[in-house]
Amino acid sequence: MSEHESVKQSPLGQGTRYVNRYDPSLLYPIARDINWQAQGVDRATLPFRGVDIWNAYELSWLDSRGKPVVRLAEFRIPASSDHIIESKSFKLYLNSYNLTRFGSEEEARSHLQQDLSQAAGGQVSVRLIRPDAPATIGQLEGVCIDDLEIDVEHYSPAPSLLKCSSETVTETLVTHLLKSNCPVTGQPDWGSVQIRYRGGKIDRKGLLAYIVSYREHGDFHEQCVENIFMDIWRHCRPQKLSVYARYVRRGGLDINPYRSSIQDEPVNTRLSRQ
């Protein structure tokens, strides 16, 4: 039985009971190395590092007197952690705070960090944000390739579409045409992708057709981004490469995986469609 099939047959794929009191057992971790093995790499040979940035817009608990506290949250899960966390289980876990009392905001944050770090098998950072804090809407820097005229024939990943020339360039390309499907629920996952690289100039039409080819593909956000990185890395052999996806929120959460061959951290810039 594949990992996707086992997740579908778990409680995640069934009608779900709403839990409104603290329950960290709701978190459902999925081993990252399943996808790594499918790509023919392991922890020692990964050509990338990175982080998964989760933004939560529906987080609330009760203070010691029973009064609701509302916060937004940013979670950063290292791409080197043992597990990803399935998004529905993440949402159910956050819901379990709704009727739970904490003595302070720091106590709630500490529980979040401890539980998520344990589930991920890596150190997760947690930042809580007041709902009245100023919100900034930005955009992914780079040249948008969405208006290129292309014929599309593939709606499952087709890395053979990736081509590059011998001309060495440094450039950043952006597309908002990424769509894949959740392997658990089948719901669409919409995203924008930024690709920064130095190396042989990538054929932009081929790159756009390749991103569009994910349209009927069922996989988790993190694995889609890792596969995009690995396909470009292998087919175009850039000297440097970063792939950053900003997915549209679902269930009060958005997921933004970043994979890069260099050591840096992405800026958590919310897009207008998020």
Secondary structure by P-SEA (a helix, b strand, c coil): ccaaaaaaacccccccccccccccccbbbbbcaaaaaaaccccccccbbbbbbbbbcbbbbbcccbbbbbbcbbbbbbccccccccaaaaaaaaaaacccccccaaaaaaaaaaaaaaaaccbbbbbbbbcccbbbbbbbbcccccccbbbbccccccccccccccbbbbbbbbbccbbbbcccccbbbbbbbbbbbbcccccaaaaaaaaaccccccccaaaaaaaaaaaaaaccccccbbbbbbbcccccbbbbbbbccbbbbbbbcccccc
